[in-house]
């Protein structure tokens, strides 16, 4: 009990420290803008990776539908929150115009005399929640038949679902809602990294609490041994569905955040490649470790968006060779790094463990004892 | 005094063309320790799997505390293939998933130990308490159920102390020696607060001393937790020592039942089973 409390205090102060650092860094002029990008995108990917880890790492359900649920969340967010004044321009390639309006919200917001900032924040929260709920609803629906499948079959089914969703969202008959394959834009977005960091920190906190609760133990029991879990009175269908729906809910919220980060939204980038990216982060961080997923997503985004960027533009570290270092070379190096990790560090950065000061301190204590013995 | 806790009526379990259990009827009364014995492959574990809902019996019914909990009759393709008896006797179809059976108060252990591998001894038992929760997901995640949680932890600790596993509570379940893993399985089953405990070969792999200790242990938990116990076992010493009554099956068919003395002197049993293991005794 005491041990976990020290850890919790440590982790919370770590989070607070990161927040303080972010606020300071963002307010210093001249800091590399890449850092801000990494913080924003990294926090979004951290949330999605943790939500995937809840399913793949803690419940043992190998699902590859994450990009599909992110797309649902992103589109729901954008469609709900685009201001009515901008809709005509956004939906200009659709004959019928937009079928959705946010007049209901604007009316309420006017009636309550909300300031512009409050109103914007509120619609962002409503949009994100709606995105999460729609993703959760669809996962519940798809889960009814699909969760009876095991392992690779489940992966194939969820992957197929994600691809179908993407195709449906690009269908021009749905244009009045989804704008077909045209770009959605002008929806409210965030400027500083504090917003996505806060949202994803809160969501991850909920997931961590859930995993440490009696439900989390039930999920792990299902992962370890389905037959034994069932014999101990754990309803398999119910708990698998719970994990699936919760994971998708947070993937939906992550999708909404990603839409905000990108400023514009199209269905094309939500390919299976995006799911693989997230799966990679989960594997690199360690399947079954929350802190691993978080660390890995920041590392991954830093590497792909920032550190290795020079590989594409002819100058990397001290090497200058435009002939070799040109567009696409970054991905080559990246693939090699990933292969090395999968081959030699299969358990990822953290394995199944979490960051913990007490374990850290114990390590020192053990060393002390050893020294004394000598 | 003999109140029925478990009753199997004409249970037949057929896998394709293979009849694993053939027209088996048996009763377990409250407070009894009843054994199910038989040679390897006789279908003993299949009986447990039918009772706990892992398999759906092809024909027959199971009653728990005089209420029907499972029932089936040959359907579909099985209608033509059915090789058992009493095909027309049962008309109800009642199935339950294993977790429903457990929540009724029937807990089991497994022949090939099935502990939660990534968890500690303490967590293994605590996980079995999940079934008894009253809190919902949000209550549990936001720690609104701290009283329930604290209660579950305390009961788990008491159970571990009772079974002598408290000194290893923070060790990984799979790192325990084999005998302790068997006790841990029993502890985990007891954590669901069962009335009927099904033990599938609890003494497998134990030496004579350990088996004797286990015999005394099973008797003591029966009294302490007010249990009825149904055991599958191969160790004849344990079976003869512990059982109020014994059922013997061979090739899925009941060949004898009665008190240990009766069964020991039954010609059919000696022929099928005991005769082979005489040199052990």
HADDOCK unambig.tbl for C-alpha pairs under 7 A between the chains (distance, minus, plus):
assign (segid A and resid 206 and name CA) (segid B and resid 141 and name CA) 6.95 0.50 0.50
assign (segid A and resid 209 and name CA) (segid B and resid 141 and name CA) 5.08 0.50 0.50
assign (segid A and resid 209 and name CA) (segid B and resid 142 and name CA) 6.80 0.50 0.50
assign (segid A and resid 210 and name CA) (segid B and resid 141 and name CA) 4.36 0.50 0.50
assign (segid A and resid 213 and name CA) (segid B and resid 140 and name CA) 5.78 0.50 0.50
assign (segid A and resid 213 and name CA) (segid B and resid 141 and name CA) 5.65 0.50 0.50
assign (segid A and resid 214 and name CA) (segid B and resid 130 and name CA) 5.94 0.50 0.50
assign (segid A and resid 214 and name CA) (segid B and resid 140 and name CA) 6.73 0.50 0.50
assign (segid A and resid 215 and name CA) (segid B and resid 137 and name CA) 6.91 0.50 0.50
assign (segid A and resid 217 and name CA) (segid B and resid 127 and name CA) 5.76 0.50 0.50
assign (segid A and resid 218 and name CA) (segid B and resid 127 and name CA) 6.24 0.50 0.50
assign (segid A and resid 218 and name CA) (segid B and resid 130 and name CA) 6.84 0.50 0.50
assign (segid A and resid 221 and name CA) (segid B and resid 116 and name CA) 5.93 0.50 0.50
assign (segid A and resid 224 and name CA) (segid B and resid 116 and name CA) 5.26 0.50 0.50
assign (segid A and resid 224 and name CA) (segid B and resid 117 and name CA) 5.95 0.50 0.50
assign (segid A and resid 224 and name CA) (segid B and resid 118 and name CA) 6.77 0.50 0.50
assign (segid A and resid 225 and name CA) (segid B and resid 116 and name CA) 6.21 0.50 0.50
assign (segid A and resid 228 and name CA) (segid B and resid 114 and name CA) 6.01 0.50 0.50
assign (segid A and resid 230 and name CA) (segid B and resid 98 and name CA) 5.74 0.50 0.50
assign (segid A and resid 230 and name CA) (segid B and resid 99 and name CA) 5.00 0.50 0.50
assign (segid A and resid 231 and name CA) (segid B and resid 98 and name CA) 5.56 0.50 0.50
assign (segid A and resid 231 and name CA) (segid B and resid 99 and name CA) 5.63 0.50 0.50
assign (segid A and resid 231 and name CA) (segid B and resid 102 and name CA) 6.28 0.50 0.50
assign (segid A and resid 231 and name CA) (segid B and resid 108 and name CA) 6.98 0.50 0.50
assign (segid A and resid 232 and name CA) (segid B and resid 99 and name CA) 6.53 0.50 0.50
assign (segid A and resid 232 and name CA) (segid B and resid 102 and name CA) 6.47 0.50 0.50
assign (segid A and resid 232 and name CA) (segid B and resid 128 and name CA) 5.30 0.50 0.50
assign (segid A and resid 232 and name CA) (segid B and resid 189 and name CA) 6.92 0.50 0.50
assign (segid A and resid 232 and name CA) (segid B and resid 192 and name CA) 6.96 0.50 0.50
assign (segid A and resid 233 and name CA) (segid B and resid 99 and name CA) 3.81 0.50 0.50
assign (segid A and resid 233 and name CA) (segid B and resid 100 and name CA) 6.58 0.50 0.50
assign (segid A and resid 233 and name CA) (segid B and resid 102 and name CA) 5.19 0.50 0.50
assign (segid A and resid 233 and name CA) (segid B and resid 103 and name CA) 5.82 0.50 0.50
assign (segid A and resid 233 and name CA) (segid B and resid 131 and name CA) 5.31 0.50 0.50
assign (segid A and resid 234 and name CA) (segid B and resid 99 and name CA) 5.52 0.50 0.50
assign (segid A and resid 234 and name CA) (segid B and resid 131 and name CA) 6.16 0.50 0.50
assign (segid A and resid 235 and name CA) (segid B and resid 99 and name CA) 5.53 0.50 0.50
